[in-house]
Amino acid sequence: LAGSALDYKAVAYFYTNFQNSRNFAGPVLNAVSEESGTGRATVRFSLRATIVTPGISGS
């Protein structure tokens, strides 16, 4: 699961929960960066997760 947010506020809460927990955030967040010079903050993150959708058939 990979995501890109052009609005930093969209993931600010998400990132805040992990930024002070390096032991957890390390293996989960592969890369978090801010791009400057574009007039807006860009946060790119890669999240390894298992998504379980009970009751929904994949076929």
N, C-alpha and C positions, 0 to 999 in steps of 0.2 A: 504494500500500500504506500503510494507516494503522493505527496501533495505539494502544491505551491500556492502561496498566498501573497497577493499583491498588497493587501491591507494588513499591516502588522497587527492591528487590533483584533483581527480575525483569529489569530493564534497566540495573542499575548497571554491569555489566561492559560492556554495549553502549555506554552513554553515556561511560564512562571512556575507552574507546578513541578517542573523537572530541572530547572536551571540550578537549583541548589542541592539536587540529589544526584551527584555525578555517578555514583555507583549504579544507579538505575538508569539514568539518562544516557550514560556512555554506550551501552549495547543497544539501546533503543533508538536514540537519535543519532543517525550516522553523520549528519551535517546540518548545522544551523548557521546561517550567515545573513548579514544585512548588506544589501548593495546600496551604495551611496552614489550620488551624481545623477540619479534618474528622477529625483524629486519625490521619491517615495521609497519606503523601506520594503525590501523583499525578503521574505523568510522562506527558505526551501528546507524541507525536512523529509527524511525517509523513515518510515515507521514499519517495523516488522511486527505483524500481528496476525492472530488467527481469528477470523470472523465466523461466528456461529449463528446461523439463522434457523432456529428451530421451527418446524412446521412449514418450511418453504422447500419445495422440491427443486433440485437443480436440473431436472430433466424436462 
